[in-house]
Amino acid sequence: MYICEKNIVKNKETTLTLANGTKLCLSAADSSASYVGLYLASGSRNDGETLGVSHLIEHAIFKGTDKYSYSELMNMVESVGGEMNAYTAKEETCFQIAIANNHVERAFSVLSEIFHNSVFPEEELKKEKTVVIDEIESYEDSPAEIIYDDFEELLFAGHSLASNILGTKSSVRKMKRSDVLAAYRKLYRNERLVVSYVGGVDLEKIKSFAQTYFGQTTDTQQEKLAEKPFVPRGTNFNIVKNKKTHQAHCVLGSYAPAISSDLKFASSLLTNILGGPSFNALLNLKLREEQGLTYNIEANYTAYSDTGVFAVYFGTDYAKVPQCQKIIANLFADIVANGLPEEQLATYKQQILGQLAISDDNYMSLMLNNAKSCWWFNHIDSFEEVSRKINAVTNEMIKKVAAMMLSPEKINVLIYK
């Protein structure tokens, strides 16, 4: 039985909620393949004292269920050319399958099995703990990646958002099967799940598969997840760590608007203008093209449920770090004071909309983005709606976001040398 249904774009997209609380997010596409995913609104923020347990579950959840072994589950997908993947983030865990349209029911069957019936065999769990420890060590060998984790650990110190998604080698080694099962039973809940679909199969048939595989099971445990709201710290940090790297790695950044903020689109646009993937990103022009100070500089904005993070990363010779920081500070100060020239702002709006249009053609990415939107906002923005929101960003909004994220008193710095 469906308890609500809403058509988002006529004959193209549908969201609805099943009686057990599971949300469905279905989108038709002119494609010979189907992309099916589970978006669970739980991640490392919900690990509690067992750091890294959400990530370990994501690894080990495929290793067998009540009915199927690991090899049987994999064979159901891979024997027909399908692909399966998963990831864990701070507030979400996602599983996705890409498969030919005529085999799409297999995707629903396999995803339902792992979500509802995984058993986490002891021997398989031991293997996956070793794999995760290797993953942690590989990150430790990549300063350009691990510096982001260290930065957020400092930025969110004392809060669950500070925890590394992978956990620590010590926490993973100590983890018992009983810890994994307890977290799995607590976190893998119907009311925190979105089943998302993009593909070429009729949506009524997909709705039927979703009801069959995800609409029957009800949760016996009704405990609500207690999430401690984040309160920004009052003091900033400026820290240099001796990592004996060949070049200096630097992250500077600040708190940023949360996912539900009215300034989310302005924050995304400003971040793209400063350090997006295009050649004309302002930081790339200032530091790389004009001065030759760095090979790689980028800006990122991550929105969480009750806060966000804006961060700029660059790598350079340690002696050049002060020069880079001065150029960045001057650029930030100019935007805080003046915003952007209207013509330039209009150009960058067209650029980000072009990037989004290309991204929409990646159906796996679209499927996951739809799921996230469905969870947080109970609807899917069409490209036309996103375009309208991007185009509605004014220079005053840019200046307001800049004051929040770019002002010198807001900036935190972490440097590896």
C-alpha positions as CSV (number, residue, x, y, z in Angstrom):
1,M,0.0,0.0,0.0
2,Y,1.3,3.5,-0.9
3,I,0.7,6.2,1.7
4,C,1.6,9.1,-0.6
5,E,2.5,9.8,-4.2
6,K,3.6,12.8,-6.1
7,N,4.4,13.3,-9.7
8,I,7.4,15.6,-10.1
9,V,7.7,15.9,-13.9
10,K,4.7,14.5,-15.7
11,N,5.4,11.0,-17.0
12,K,9.1,11.4,-16.2
13,E,9.6,11.2,-12.4
14,T,7.8,10.0,-9.4
15,T,8.4,10.0,-5.6
16,L,6.3,8.1,-3.2
17,T,6.5,6.6,0.3
18,L,5.7,3.0,1.0
19,A,3.6,2.0,4.1
20,N,6.7,0.9,6.0
21,G,8.4,4.3,5.6
22,T,10.7,3.6,2.6
23,K,10.8,6.3,0.1
24,L,10.9,5.6,-3.7
25,C,12.4,8.0,-6.2
26,L,11.8,6.9,-9.8
27,S,12.9,8.5,-13.0
28,A,12.4,7.4,-16.6
29,A,15.3,7.7,-19.0
30,D,15.8,6.8,-22.7
31,S,18.4,4.1,-21.7
32,S,19.0,0.4,-22.4
33,A,20.4,0.2,-18.8
34,S,18.8,0.6,-15.4
35,Y,20.5,2.3,-12.4
36,V,19.1,1.2,-9.1
37,G,20.4,2.5,-5.7
38,L,19.8,2.5,-2.0
39,Y,20.4,5.8,-0.2
40,L,20.5,5.2,3.6
41,A,20.5,8.4,5.6
42,S,23.1,7.2,8.0
43,G,26.9,7.4,7.9
44,S,29.9,7.8,10.0
45,R,28.2,10.5,12.0
46,N,26.1,7.7,13.5
47,D,28.9,5.4,14.4
48,G,28.9,6.3,18.1
49,E,31.8,4.8,20.0
50,T,32.4,2.2,17.3
51,L,34.4,4.4,14.9
52,G,34.3,3.2,11.3
53,V,31.5,0.7,11.8
54,S,29.2,2.2,9.1
55,H,32.1,1.9,6.6
56,L,32.9,-1.7,7.6
57,I,29.2,-2.6,7.2
58,E,29.3,-1.2,3.7
59,H,32.3,-3.4,2.9
60,A,31.0,-6.6,4.5
61,I,27.3,-6.4,3.7
62,F,27.8,-8.2,0.4
63,K,29.4,-11.2,2.1
64,G,26.3,-13.3,2.5
65,T,22.7,-13.3,3.6
66,D,20.2,-15.8,5.0
67,K,19.6,-17.2,1.5
68,Y,22.7,-16.4,-0.6
69,S,26.5,-16.6,-0.4
70,Y,28.7,-13.8,-1.5
71,S,29.5,-15.5,-4.7
72,E,25.9,-16.1,-5.5
73,L,25.0,-12.5,-4.8
74,M,27.8,-11.3,-7.1
75,N,26.9,-13.8,-9.8
76,M,23.3,-12.6,-9.9
77,V,24.6,-9.2,-11.0
78,E,27.9,-9.9,-12.8
79,S,26.8,-12.9,-14.8
80,V,24.5,-10.6,-16.9
81,G,27.2,-7.8,-17.2
82,G,25.9,-5.7,-14.3
83,E,28.1,-3.6,-12.0
84,M,27.8,-3.1,-8.2
85,N,29.4,-0.4,-6.1
86,A,28.9,1.3,-2.7
87,Y,30.3,4.2,-0.6
88,T,30.0,5.6,2.9
89,A,30.0,9.3,3.8
90,K,29.4,11.2,7.0
91,E,25.6,11.3,6.7
92,E,24.8,8.7,4.1
93,T,25.6,5.2,2.9
94,C,24.8,4.2,-0.7
95,F,24.7,1.0,-2.7
96,Q,24.2,1.1,-6.5
97,I,23.8,-1.4,-9.3
98,A,23.9,-0.7,-13.1
99,I,22.3,-3.5,-15.1
100,A,20.6,-4.1,-18.4
101,N,16.9,-3.3,-18.4
102,N,15.8,-6.8,-19.0
103,H,17.5,-7.9,-15.8
104,V,16.5,-5.0,-13.5
105,E,14.5,-7.2,-11.1
106,R,17.8,-8.9,-10.1
107,A,19.1,-5.5,-8.9
108,F,16.1,-5.1,-6.6
109,S,16.4,-8.6,-5.4
110,V,20.1,-8.3,-4.5
111,L,19.8,-4.9,-2.9
112,S,16.8,-6.1,-0.8
113,E,18.8,-9.1,0.3
114,I,21.8,-7.2,1.6
115,F,19.7,-4.4,3.2
116,H,17.4,-6.7,5.1
117,N,19.1,-10.1,5.5
118,S,22.9,-9.8,5.7
119,V,24.6,-12.1,8.2
120,F,28.2,-10.9,8.3
121,P,30.0,-14.3,8.5
122,E,32.9,-14.1,11.0
123,E,35.6,-15.2,8.6
124,E,34.5,-12.8,5.9
125,L,34.4,-10.0,8.4
126,K,38.0,-10.7,9.4
127,K,39.0,-10.4,5.7
128,E,37.1,-7.1,5.3
129,K,38.7,-5.6,8.4
130,T,42.1,-6.3,6.8
131,V,40.9,-4.7,3.6
132,V,39.7,-1.6,5.4
133,I,43.0,-1.3,7.4
134,D,44.8,-1.4,4.0
135,E,42.5,1.3,2.8
136,I,43.3,3.5,5.8
137,E,47.1,3.0,5.2
138,S,46.7,3.9,1.6
139,Y,45.0,7.2,2.6
140,E,47.9,7.8,5.1
141,D,50.3,7.6,2.1
142,S,48.2,10.3,0.2
143,P,48.6,13.6,1.9
144,A,46.4,15.4,-0.6
145,E,43.5,13.2,0.5
146,I,44.1,12.7,4.2
147,I,44.6,16.4,4.8
148,Y,40.8,16.9,4.2
149,D,40.0,14.4,6.9
150,D,42.4,16.0,9.4
151,F,41.0,19.5,8.6
152,E,37.4,18.3,9.3
153,E,38.6,16.6,12.5
154,L,39.9,19.9,13.7
155,L,37.0,21.9,12.4
156,F,34.4,19.6,14.1
157,A,36.5,18.7,17.2
158,G,34.4,17.1,19.9
159,H,31.6,16.2,17.6
160,S,30.7,13.1,15.7
161,L,31.2,14.9,12.4
162,A,34.9,15.0,13.2
163,S,35.3,11.2,13.0
164,N,37.2,9.8,10.0
165,I,34.7,7.8,7.8
166,L,37.1,4.8,7.7
167,G,37.7,4.8,11.5
168,T,41.1,4.1,12.8
169,K,43.3,1.0,12.5
170,S,42.8,0.5,16.2
171,S,39.0,0.9,16.1
172,V,38.7,-1.5,13.1
173,R,40.9,-4.1,14.7
174,K,38.9,-4.0,17.9
175,M,35.5,-4.3,16.2
176,K,33.6,-7.5,16.9
177,R,30.9,-9.2,14.8
178,S,28.4,-8.3,17.6
179,D,29.3,-4.6,17.2
180,V,28.7,-4.8,13.4
181,L,25.4,-6.6,13.9
182,A,24.2,-4.2,16.5
183,A,25.0,-1.2,14.3
184,Y,23.4,-2.9,11.2
185,R,20.2,-3.5,13.1
186,K,20.1,0.0,14.5
187,L,21.0,1.9,11.4
188,Y,19.5,0.0,8.5
189,R,15.9,1.2,9.0
190,N,13.1,1.5,6.4
191,E,12.2,5.0,7.5
192,R,15.8,6.2,6.7
193,L,15.9,4.5,3.2
194,V,15.4,5.9,-0.3
195,V,15.2,3.4,-3.2
196,S,16.2,5.3,-6.3
197,Y,15.8,4.3,-9.9
198,V,16.8,5.8,-13.3
199,G,16.4,3.8,-16.4
200,G,14.4,2.6,-19.4
201,V,11.9,0.3,-17.8
202,D,8.3,1.4,-17.4
203,L,8.0,3.1,-13.9
204,E,4.8,1.1,-13.1
205,K,6.8,-2.1,-13.3
206,I,9.6,-0.6,-11.3
207,K,7.1,0.5,-8.7
208,S,5.9,-3.1,-8.5
209,F,9.4,-4.4,-8.0
210,A,10.0,-1.8,-5.3
211,Q,6.9,-2.8,-3.5
212,T,7.7,-6.5,-3.7
213,Y,11.3,-6.2,-2.5
214,F,11.2,-3.2,-0.2
215,G,7.6,-2.7,0.9
216,Q,6.9,-5.9,2.9
217,T,9.5,-5.7,5.8
218,T,8.6,-3.6,8.8
219,D,11.0,-2.5,11.5
220,T,10.6,-4.1,14.8
221,Q,12.9,-1.6,16.5
222,Q,11.5,1.9,16.8
223,E,14.5,3.6,18.5
224,K,15.1,7.0,16.9
225,L,18.7,7.9,16.0
226,A,19.9,10.6,18.4
227,E,22.0,13.1,16.4
228,K,23.7,15.8,18.5
229,P,23.3,19.1,16.6
230,F,26.6,20.8,15.7
231,V,27.5,24.1,17.2
232,P,30.4,25.9,15.5
233,R,33.4,26.5,17.7
234,G,34.3,30.1,18.6
235,T,38.0,30.0,17.9
236,N,39.9,29.3,14.6
237,F,43.0,27.2,14.1
238,N,46.2,27.8,12.1
239,I,48.3,24.6,12.3
240,V,51.4,23.3,10.6
241,K,52.1,19.6,10.8
242,N,55.5,18.1,9.9
243,K,54.6,15.2,7.5
244,K,58.0,15.2,5.7
245,T,56.2,15.5,2.3
246,H,57.9,16.5,-0.9
247,Q,55.8,19.6,-1.2
248,A,53.5,21.5,1.2
249,H,49.8,20.6,1.2
250,C,47.4,23.3,2.5
251,V,43.7,23.4,3.3
252,L,42.1,26.6,4.3
253,G,38.4,26.9,4.9
254,S,35.5,27.6,7.2
255,Y,32.0,26.6,8.2
256,A,29.4,27.0,5.4
257,P,25.6,26.9,5.0
258,A,23.8,23.6,5.7
259,I,22.0,21.6,3.1
260,S,18.6,23.2,3.8
261,S,19.9,26.8,3.8
262,D,18.5,29.3,1.4
263,L,22.1,30.1,0.6
264,K,23.0,26.6,-0.6
265,F,22.9,27.5,-4.3
266,A,24.8,30.7,-3.8
267,S,27.5,28.7,-1.8
268,S,27.8,26.1,-4.6
269,L,28.0,28.8,-7.3
270,L,30.7,30.8,-5.4
271,T,32.7,27.6,-4.7
272,N,32.6,26.7,-8.4
273,I,33.6,30.3,-9.4
274,L,36.6,30.1,-7.0
275,G,37.9,26.6,-7.5
276,G,35.7,24.5,-9.8
277,P,37.0,22.2,-12.5
278,S,37.2,24.8,-15.3
279,F,40.3,26.6,-16.4
280,N,38.7,30.0,-15.6
281,A,38.2,29.3,-11.9
282,L,39.5,32.4,-10.2
283,L,42.0,30.6,-7.9
284,N,43.4,28.6,-10.8
285,L,43.8,31.8,-12.8
286,K,45.5,33.7,-10.0
287,L,47.8,31.0,-8.6
288,R,48.5,28.7,-11.5
289,E,48.1,30.5,-14.7
290,E,49.3,34.0,-13.7
291,Q,51.9,33.1,-11.1
292,G,52.8,29.4,-11.7
293,L,52.7,28.8,-8.0
294,T,50.8,25.5,-7.9
295,Y,49.9,22.6,-10.1
296,N,46.7,21.8,-8.4
297,I,44.3,24.2,-6.6
298,E,40.6,23.5,-6.0
299,A,37.6,24.6,-3.8
300,N,35.0,22.4,-2.3
301,Y,31.7,22.9,-0.6
302,T,30.0,20.1,1.4
303,A,26.6,20.7,2.9
304,Y,25.6,18.6,6.0
305,S,22.2,18.5,7.7
306,D,23.1,21.2,10.3
307,T,26.3,22.8,9.0
308,G,28.6,22.8,6.0
309,V,32.3,23.0,5.1
310,F,34.0,25.3,2.6
311,A,37.6,24.4,1.8
312,V,40.4,25.3,-0.6
313,Y,43.2,22.9,-1.2
314,F,46.5,23.6,-2.9
315,G,50.0,22.0,-3.1
316,T,53.2,24.0,-3.6
317,D,56.8,24.4,-2.3
318,Y,56.7,25.2,1.4
319,A,58.5,28.5,0.7
320,K,55.7,29.6,-1.6
321,V,52.9,29.0,0.9
322,P,52.8,32.6,2.3
323,Q,52.6,34.0,-1.2
324,C,49.7,31.7,-2.1
325,Q,47.9,32.6,1.1
326,K,48.3,36.3,0.4
327,I,46.9,36.0,-3.1
328,I,44.0,33.9,-1.8
329,A,43.3,36.4,1.0
330,N,43.3,39.4,-1.4
331,L,40.9,37.6,-3.7
332,F,38.6,36.7,-0.8
333,A,38.6,40.2,0.6
334,D,37.7,41.7,-2.8
335,I,34.7,39.3,-3.1
336,V,33.6,40.0,0.4
337,A,33.7,43.7,-0.2
338,N,32.4,43.9,-3.8
339,G,30.9,40.6,-4.8
340,L,31.5,40.0,-8.6
341,P,30.9,42.1,-11.6
342,E,27.4,41.4,-12.9
343,E,28.6,40.3,-16.3
344,Q,31.1,37.9,-14.8
345,L,28.5,36.5,-12.4
346,A,26.1,35.9,-15.4
347,T,28.9,34.1,-17.3
348,Y,29.7,31.8,-14.3
349,K,26.0,30.9,-13.9
350,Q,25.9,29.7,-17.5
351,Q,29.1,27.7,-16.9
352,I,27.8,25.8,-13.8
353,L,24.5,25.2,-15.6
354,G,26.4,23.6,-18.5
355,Q,28.3,21.4,-16.0
356,L,25.1,20.3,-14.4
357,A,23.5,19.5,-17.8
358,I,26.4,17.2,-18.6
359,S,26.2,15.7,-15.1
360,D,22.5,14.9,-15.7
361,D,23.6,12.6,-18.6
362,N,25.4,10.4,-16.1
363,Y,22.5,8.3,-15.0
364,M,24.3,6.8,-12.0
365,S,25.1,10.2,-10.7
366,L,21.6,11.4,-11.5
367,M,20.1,8.4,-9.6
368,L,22.1,9.2,-6.5
369,N,21.4,12.9,-6.7
370,N,17.7,12.2,-7.0
371,A,17.8,10.0,-3.9
372,K,19.6,12.7,-1.9
373,S,17.1,15.3,-3.0
374,C,14.2,13.0,-2.2
375,W,15.5,12.4,1.3
376,W,16.2,16.0,2.2
377,F,13.4,17.8,0.4
378,N,10.8,15.2,-0.5
379,H,11.0,16.1,-4.2
380,I,13.3,16.1,-7.2
381,D,14.3,19.4,-8.8
382,S,14.0,19.3,-12.5
383,F,16.9,20.9,-14.5
384,E,14.6,23.8,-15.2
385,E,14.0,24.3,-11.5
386,V,17.7,24.1,-10.7
387,S,18.4,26.6,-13.5
388,R,15.9,29.0,-12.0
389,K,17.5,28.7,-8.6
390,I,21.0,29.3,-9.9
391,N,19.9,32.2,-12.0
392,A,18.1,33.7,-9.0
393,V,21.5,34.0,-7.1
394,T,22.2,37.8,-6.8
395,N,25.4,39.6,-6.1
396,E,24.1,40.4,-2.6
397,M,23.7,36.7,-1.9
398,I,27.2,36.1,-3.2
399,K,28.5,38.8,-0.8
400,K,26.5,37.4,2.1
401,V,27.9,33.9,1.5
402,A,31.4,35.3,1.0
403,A,31.2,37.1,4.4
404,M,30.3,33.8,6.0
405,M,32.9,31.7,4.3
406,L,35.8,33.9,3.1
407,S,36.2,36.6,5.8
408,P,39.7,36.4,7.4
409,E,38.2,35.9,10.9
410,K,36.3,32.8,9.6
411,I,39.3,31.1,8.0
412,N,41.0,28.0,9.5
413,V,44.3,26.7,8.1
414,L,46.0,23.3,8.1
415,I,49.4,22.8,6.4
416,Y,51.5,19.7,5.9
417,K,55.2,20.2,5.2
